[in-house]
Amino acid sequence: MANSMYTKGREHILLGDVAWLSADIKVVSVDETDDAPVLATDEFLDPDILVGAREFTSGNLAGKSSTLGTADATDLTPAFSSATGDQFESITIYVDSGVATTSELLVNIDTATGLPLTPDGGNIDITWSSAADKIFTV
């Protein structure tokens, strides 16, 4: 698989269900040996990413911006503090509605420097791309 938007996430954005600039947007690391993302059909954090596959969850993204359909945010330093546990193969960006069954999945990133990653007890940073597509483009 390659970095991509969830089909339902794209739909939620285009329907106006997701307000990138004001919504609580978080990142969850995904152990794909426990549950591989299905970009065509996965829609919500629960039940679509099994609890056992969710290794770590970040705080809300800060410094979010949107220019010409391209989303960006401040790098997460750290994204996950003092992280220990299973290896994870990807991260998923999602809207945290406060309820997992209504938290929309937006983007899965599985191709990036450092992935897959086995936590060693240290902090894990996420540095967003400085290329033209930043985090993602609708």
C-alpha positions as CSV (number, residue, x, y, z in Angstrom):
1,M,0.0,0.0,0.0
2,A,1.1,3.6,-0.4
3,N,0.2,6.8,1.5
4,S,-3.4,7.5,0.7
5,M,-6.7,9.0,1.9
6,Y,-9.4,6.7,3.2
7,T,-12.2,6.8,0.6
8,K,-14.9,7.5,3.2
9,G,-12.6,10.2,4.7
10,R,-12.4,12.0,1.4
11,E,-16.2,11.7,1.2
12,H,-16.6,13.3,4.7
13,I,-14.3,16.2,3.7
14,L,-16.2,16.8,0.4
15,L,-19.6,16.6,2.2
16,G,-18.4,19.3,4.7
17,D,-18.4,16.9,7.7
18,V,-14.7,17.7,8.4
19,A,-13.5,21.1,9.2
20,W,-9.7,20.6,9.0
21,L,-8.8,24.0,10.6
22,S,-11.2,23.7,13.7
23,A,-11.6,20.0,14.2
24,D,-9.6,17.9,16.8
25,I,-7.3,16.0,14.4
26,K,-5.1,13.3,15.9
27,V,-2.7,10.6,14.7
28,V,-2.8,7.0,15.8
29,S,-0.1,4.4,15.1
30,V,-1.3,1.2,13.6
31,D,0.1,-2.3,14.1
32,E,-0.9,-3.7,10.7
33,T,-0.1,-7.3,11.8
34,D,-3.1,-6.9,14.1
35,D,-5.4,-5.0,11.7
36,A,-4.5,-3.8,8.2
37,P,-6.3,-0.6,7.0
38,V,-8.8,-1.1,4.2
39,L,-8.8,2.3,2.5
40,A,-11.8,1.6,0.3
41,T,-14.2,0.8,3.2
42,D,-12.8,1.8,6.6
43,E,-14.7,4.9,7.9
44,F,-14.4,5.3,11.7
45,L,-11.8,4.7,14.3
46,D,-14.1,2.1,15.9
47,P,-14.8,-0.6,14.6
48,D,-12.5,-0.1,11.6
49,I,-9.1,-0.1,13.4
50,L,-9.2,-2.7,16.1
51,V,-8.3,-1.5,19.6
52,G,-5.4,-4.0,19.7
53,A,-3.9,-2.5,16.6
54,R,-3.9,1.1,17.9
55,E,-0.4,1.4,19.5
56,F,-0.2,5.2,20.4
57,T,-2.4,8.3,19.9
58,S,-1.1,11.8,19.6
59,G,-2.5,15.0,21.0
60,N,-4.4,17.3,18.7
61,L,-2.5,18.6,15.7
62,A,-1.6,22.3,16.0
63,G,-0.8,25.0,13.5
64,K,-3.2,23.5,10.9
65,S,-3.4,25.2,7.6
66,S,-5.1,24.5,4.2
67,T,-4.0,26.0,1.0
68,L,-5.4,25.1,-2.4
69,G,-6.8,21.8,-1.0
70,T,-3.5,20.8,0.7
71,A,-3.5,20.2,4.4
72,D,-0.5,20.9,6.7
73,A,0.2,21.2,10.4
74,T,3.0,21.8,12.8
75,D,5.3,18.8,13.2
76,L,4.6,16.6,16.3
77,T,7.6,16.7,18.6
78,P,7.0,14.4,20.3
79,A,4.0,12.6,18.7
80,F,4.3,9.8,21.2
81,S,6.2,10.1,24.5
82,S,8.2,7.3,26.1
83,A,6.8,4.9,23.6
84,T,7.2,1.1,24.2
85,G,5.3,-1.7,22.6
86,D,4.8,-3.5,19.4
87,Q,6.1,-2.4,16.0
88,F,3.8,-0.3,14.0
89,E,3.7,-0.1,10.2
90,S,1.6,3.0,9.6
91,I,0.0,6.0,11.1
92,T,-3.6,7.1,10.5
93,I,-4.8,10.7,10.7
94,Y,-8.3,11.0,12.0
95,V,-10.9,13.4,13.4
96,D,-11.4,12.9,17.1
97,S,-15.1,13.5,17.7
98,G,-14.7,12.3,21.3
99,V,-16.4,9.0,20.4
100,A,-14.4,6.4,18.5
101,T,-17.5,5.2,16.6
102,T,-17.9,8.7,15.0
103,S,-14.3,9.6,14.6
104,E,-13.7,9.8,10.8
105,L,-10.5,8.2,9.4
106,L,-8.8,10.6,6.9
107,V,-5.4,9.4,5.8
108,N,-3.1,6.4,6.2
109,I,0.7,6.9,5.9
110,D,2.7,3.7,5.6
111,T,5.6,5.0,3.4
112,A,7.8,7.4,5.3
113,T,11.3,7.5,6.8
114,G,11.3,5.4,9.9
115,L,8.4,3.1,9.1
116,P,7.9,0.5,10.2
117,L,9.0,1.5,13.7
118,T,9.7,-0.5,16.8
119,P,9.4,1.7,19.9
120,D,12.4,1.6,22.2
121,G,11.1,3.7,25.1
122,G,12.1,7.0,23.7
123,N,10.0,9.8,22.2
124,I,8.7,9.4,18.6
125,D,8.5,12.6,16.5
126,I,6.4,13.0,13.3
127,T,7.8,15.5,10.8
128,W,5.3,16.3,8.0
129,S,6.5,16.4,4.4
130,S,7.8,19.8,3.1
131,A,6.9,18.7,-0.4
132,A,4.0,20.3,-2.3
133,D,1.5,17.7,-1.0
134,K,2.4,18.3,2.7
135,I,0.2,15.9,4.8
136,F,-2.4,15.3,2.1
137,T,-4.2,17.0,-0.8
138,V,-7.9,16.4,-1.4
